[in-house]
């Protein structure tokens, strides 16, 4: 199957240095401030959130289509929590929030399918050691 690639380059010290993340046609900067304090640059956790949100939206859309109730739209936000504990920094939780327009689906069936997608999408499976929550809204 497919192999996806990304390259990270870091120069300088931890706090004053800078990094570049390259993947596809993207080249994004990151640094200590963007990762641990917040800035306009990106960070690895934000990219992980984007990957998870994208995977979840696609997977839920596919499941709804297989169910015979195709979605008009699926919008997902993933919030990746970075916390510091005794062992250092870690991703401590991921919160998924999705809103979907799905004509003709039973609300209980939608919730069931969203929950199944939370544990079944490719990125969710890769991150299965991280606690995850899901808030799914049907429009």
Secondary structure, 3 states (H helix, E strand, C coil): CCCCCCEEEEECCCCCCEEEEEECCEEEEEEHHHHHCCCCCECHHHHHHHHHHHHHHHHHHHHHHHCCCCCCEEEEEEEEEEEEECCEEEEEEEEEEEEEECCCCCHHHHHHHHHHHHHHCHHHHHCCCCCEEEEEEEC
